Amino acid sequence: MSRIGKNPVTVPSGVDVQISGQQITAKGKLGQISRTFVDDVVISREGDQIWVKPSSDSSQSQKMWGTMRSMLSNMITGVSEGFTRNLEVNGVGYRAQVQGKDLILQLGYSHEVRFPIPEGVTIQCPEQTKISLSGADKQKVGQAAAVIRRFRPPEPYKGKGIKYDDELIVRKEGKKK
């Protein structure tokens, strides 16, 4: 029994949700997201609430129940409020800036790293050491943040690298004489 799947997804005002079979389209002030859901769940709408229920008692249906409900909730939250992920760049001479449709990172390599900004994701650099990613699709925002972080993950001795703003780097003690 899914604890997450038992709860309905409430559709806020200003969001239009179209259900046609397993295809769901959500439109809001931040854009439009369409997704095809698996056949293991049944999606129904009652007023301003959308219910996700398993189509059978199989273990696969039970597994997908909470997952599909979370994906539907993220779609609706994304088109109404959006998602944001913040990164910090730590290190001497490390900096980031947006030029056109690319994010330019200088991370201590002999060359600068160019990251093309994916469609549906907005990247801003309020400071040279801060990167803010935002968008309607939670998966795209998270994936772009993970790819940027992978260019120079934080190291445990000095903390240099790119880290999430809420990430805690467990520091190690260096060599002793």
LINVENPE-V857880 format. One record per pair of residues at least 12 apart in sequence whose ideal C-beta (glycine too) atoms are under 10 Angstrom apart, sorted by the first residue. I is the first residue (numbers start at 1). GAP is how many residues later the second one is. Records with the same first field share a line. If there is no record, write none. Layout:
I->GAP ; GAP
//
This chain:
1->53 ; 61 ; 64 ; 65
2->50 ; 51 ; 52 ; 60 ; 61 ; 62 ; 63 ; 64 ; 65 ; 66 ; 67 ; 68
3->63
4->48 ; 61 ; 62 ; 63 ; 64 ; 65 ; 66 ; 69
5->36 ; 46 ; 47 ; 48 ; 49 ; 57 ; 59 ; 60 ; 61 ; 62 ; 63 ; 64 ; 65
6->45 ; 46 ; 47 ; 59 ; 60 ; 63
7->42 ; 44 ; 45 ; 59 ; 62 ; 66
8->36 ; 37 ; 38 ; 39 ; 40 ; 41 ; 42 ; 43 ; 44 ; 61 ; 65
9->34 ; 36 ; 39 ; 40 ; 41 ; 42 ; 43 ; 60 ; 61 ; 62 ; 63 ; 64 ; 65 ; 66 ; 67 ; 68
10->37 ; 38 ; 39 ; 40 ; 63 ; 66
11->15 ; 17 ; 34 ; 36 ; 37 ; 38 ; 39 ; 61 ; 65 ; 69
12->16 ; 36 ; 64 ; 65 ; 67 ; 68 ; 69
13->35 ; 67
14->13 ; 14 ; 15 ; 65 ; 66
15->12 ; 13 ; 14 ; 15 ; 33 ; 60 ; 61 ; 62 ; 63 ; 64 ; 65 ; 66
16->12 ; 16 ; 63
17->26 ; 28 ; 31 ; 33 ; 55 ; 58 ; 59 ; 62
18->14 ; 16 ; 27
19->18 ; 24 ; 25 ; 26 ; 31 ; 53
21->15 ; 16 ; 18 ; 22
22->13 ; 14 ; 15 ; 16 ; 17 ; 18 ; 19 ; 20 ; 21 ; 46
23->12 ; 13 ; 14 ; 20
24->12 ; 13 ; 19 ; 21 ; 26 ; 44 ; 47 ; 48 ; 51 ; 52
25->50 ; 54
26->24 ; 46 ; 48 ; 49 ; 50 ; 51 ; 52 ; 53 ; 54 ; 110
27->52
28->47 ; 48 ; 49 ; 50 ; 51 ; 52 ; 53 ; 54 ; 108
29->50 ; 51 ; 52 ; 53 ; 107
30->47 ; 48 ; 49 ; 50 ; 51 ; 52 ; 53 ; 90 ; 104 ; 105 ; 106 ; 107
31->47 ; 48 ; 51 ; 89 ; 104 ; 105 ; 106
32->43 ; 47 ; 104
33->38 ; 41 ; 42 ; 43 ; 45 ; 46 ; 87 ; 103 ; 104 ; 105 ; 106 ; 107
34->41
35->33 ; 36 ; 37 ; 39 ; 40 ; 102 ; 104
37->15 ; 27 ; 30 ; 31 ; 32 ; 34 ; 35
38->17 ; 22 ; 23 ; 26 ; 29 ; 30 ; 33
39->16 ; 17 ; 21 ; 22 ; 25
40->14 ; 15 ; 16 ; 18 ; 19 ; 20 ; 21 ; 22 ; 23 ; 24 ; 25 ; 27 ; 28
41->12 ; 13 ; 14 ; 15 ; 20 ; 21 ; 23 ; 24 ; 25 ; 26 ; 27 ; 28 ; 31
42->12 ; 13 ; 14 ; 19 ; 23 ; 26
43->12 ; 25 ; 26 ; 29
50->19 ; 22 ; 23 ; 26
51->18 ; 21
52->12 ; 13 ; 14 ; 15 ; 16 ; 17 ; 18 ; 19 ; 20 ; 21
53->12 ; 15 ; 16
54->12 ; 14
70->68
71->67 ; 68
73->65
74->62 ; 63 ; 64 ; 65
75->61 ; 62 ; 63
77->59 ; 61
78->42 ; 57 ; 58 ; 59 ; 60 ; 61 ; 62 ; 63
79->57 ; 58
80->56
81->55
82->40 ; 52 ; 53 ; 54 ; 55 ; 56 ; 59
83->38 ; 50 ; 51 ; 52 ; 53 ; 54 ; 55 ; 56 ; 57 ; 58 ; 59
84->38 ; 40 ; 48 ; 49 ; 50 ; 51 ; 57 ; 61
85->36 ; 46 ; 47 ; 48 ; 49 ; 50 ; 53 ; 56 ; 57 ; 58 ; 59 ; 60 ; 61 ; 63 ; 64 ; 79 ; 80 ; 81
86->38 ; 40 ; 44 ; 45 ; 46 ; 47 ; 48 ; 59 ; 78 ; 79 ; 80
87->36 ; 38 ; 42 ; 43 ; 44 ; 45 ; 46 ; 57 ; 58 ; 59 ; 61 ; 62 ; 75 ; 76 ; 77 ; 78 ; 80
88->39 ; 41 ; 42 ; 43 ; 66 ; 71 ; 73 ; 74 ; 75 ; 76 ; 77 ; 78 ; 79
89->16 ; 17 ; 18 ; 36 ; 38 ; 39 ; 40 ; 41 ; 42 ; 59 ; 62 ; 63 ; 65 ; 71 ; 72 ; 73 ; 74
90->39 ; 62 ; 64 ; 65 ; 68 ; 69 ; 70 ; 71 ; 72 ; 73 ; 79
91->15 ; 16 ; 17 ; 38 ; 61 ; 63 ; 64 ; 67 ; 68 ; 69 ; 70 ; 71
92->16 ; 66 ; 68
93->13 ; 14 ; 15 ; 67
94->12 ; 13 ; 14 ; 34 ; 35 ; 58 ; 66 ; 67 ; 68
95->12 ; 17 ; 30 ; 32 ; 33 ; 34
96->17 ; 19 ; 27 ; 29 ; 31 ; 32 ; 33 ; 34 ; 35 ; 52 ; 66
97->15 ; 28 ; 30 ; 31 ; 34
98->17 ; 19 ; 24 ; 25 ; 26 ; 27 ; 33
99->15
100->16 ; 17
101->15 ; 16 ; 17 ; 18 ; 22
102->12 ; 13 ; 14 ; 15 ; 21
103->12 ; 13 ; 14 ; 20 ; 21 ; 22 ; 28 ; 30 ; 41 ; 45 ; 48
104->21
105->20 ; 26 ; 43 ; 46 ; 47 ; 57
106->22
107->44 ; 45 ; 53 ; 54 ; 55
108->44 ; 52 ; 53
109->42 ; 43
113->35 ; 38 ; 39
115->16 ; 29 ; 32 ; 33 ; 36
117->16 ; 27
118->15 ; 17 ; 19 ; 22 ; 23 ; 25 ; 26 ; 29
119->16 ; 18 ; 21
120->15 ; 16 ; 17 ; 19 ; 20 ; 21 ; 24
121->12 ; 13 ; 14 ; 15 ; 16 ; 19 ; 20 ; 21 ; 22 ; 23 ; 24
122->12 ; 13 ; 14 ; 19 ; 22
123->12 ; 18 ; 21 ; 22 ; 25
129->33
130->35
131->13 ; 14 ; 17 ; 18 ; 31 ; 34
132->13 ; 33
133->12 ; 15
145->17 ; 19
146->18
148->14
149->12 ; 13 ; 14 ; 15 ; 18
150->12
153->16
154->13 ; 15 ; 17
155->14 ; 16 ; 17
156->13 ; 14 ; 15 ; 16 ; 17
157->12 ; 14 ; 15 ; 16 ; 17 ; 18
158->13 ; 14 ; 16
159->12
//
